[in-house]
Amino acid sequence: MFYIAQLLGIIALVILMMSFQKNKKDTLLKYQIFSSLLFALQYLFLNAISGCLMNLMTMIRNLIYKKFNDKIPIIYLILVIICMIILSIISYNGPISLLPTIAVILYSIALWQKKLTLIARGSKPCTFSAEIL
């Protein structure tokens, strides 16, 4: 299982990196939906429940954001953050389990922005730090 998890993580990271090369937010979100699924599976195989839940919530967030594209109502950002906090509380396994939550909340705020350049600048540190953990 460990090697399968590592392979899924590598594929997901490559897809995630490819998403930042896209010119449209819609395309970026499509890539990141698939990447989040693979990361969720990776964390599930590693028995890292917080990471798995955060990536599943990330998939849902990306689907919602994709639906609204550049006009995402702030209520959806707030609801996504609340859900992530609740999932983090449910799956709490020590202080280190909070790191994926912090990263995906910061990335959710960055992704909520309209300009793709702001999204890319604000999201790379959050996304890569969460996935490397």
N, C-alpha and C positions, 0 to 999 in steps of 0.2 A: 504493500500500500504506500509506503514511504516514497518509492521511486515513481509510482504513478502520480502521486501528489506533486512531486518535484517537476515532472514533465508537464502536468497541467499548469503549474505556476509559471514555467518558462513560456509556454504557449500564450497564456493569459497576459504576461508581461510584454511579450512581443506585440500582441494585438493592442494592448493599451498604449504602447509607444507609437504604434502606427496611427492610433486615433488622434494623437496630437499633431499629426502631419496633415490632417484633413482641413479643408477650407470652409466647410459648412458645419454649423452646430448639429444639424440633423444627422449628418454622417458620423461626426464625432460620437454622438450618443449611441448610434447603432453599434459601432465598434465596442464602445464601453459597456453596453448591455451584455454582449457576448463575453467580453473580458471578465465582467463581474460574475457571470455564471461559472466560468472556469475557475476563477479565484474562490468562489463559494465551495465548489467541489474540492478544490485543493485543501481548503481549511477543514472541510468535513472529513476528508481522509486523514488529516493530521490531528483530528479531534480538537480543533481550535474553534469552539462554538461561537465565540464572540466575533471572530473574523468571518466565519461562515454567515452568521446572521447579518452582519454589517454589509457584506457583499450582496446578499439577497435583497436587503433594503435598498442598496445602491441600484440594483436592477430596477426595482419598482420606481425609485426616484427618477431614473433615466427615462423610463417609459412615460411617466407623468410629464417630465420636462420636454420630452420629444413631442408629446401631444400639443403642448402649448407653444413650443419653439421659443420665440423671443419675448413672448408676453405671458410669462409665468406669474400667476397671482402670488402675492407674498404669503397668502394663507397656505399654499402648498409647500412652500419652503419651511414654514413654521411646523406644519404637520409632519413633514419628513424628519425634521430635527427632533420633534417630540417622540416619534416612533423609534428613532435611533437611540435616544436616551433610554426609553423603556426597554428596548432589546438589550442594551448594554447593562442595565440593572438586572434583567433576567439572567443574562449569561455571565455576570461578574465572576471573575476568577482571579482576583488580585489586581493591583494597580496596573500591571502590564496589559491587562485585558481592556483597559480604557483607551489605550493608544489608537487602536483602529477606529474607535468611536470618535475621538477628537479629530482624527485625520478626515474621516468621511463627512463630518459636520462642516469642517472648514472647506472641504471640496464642494459640498452641496451649496455653500454660499458663493463660492467662486463660479460654479456652473450656473447658478441662478442669474449671473450677469448676462447682459445682452451681447457685448462685444467679445468675439472669439479670442482676440489678443489678451484681454483681461482674464478670460477663463484659463488660457494656456499659462500665463504668468503666475496666476494664483493657485493653480491646481497641481503643477508638477511636484513641488516639494511635498505637498500633502499626500498625493497619490503614491508616489514612489516610496515615501517613508512608510506608509501603511502596508504596502505590498511586500516590502523587504522584511518587515517584522514577521 
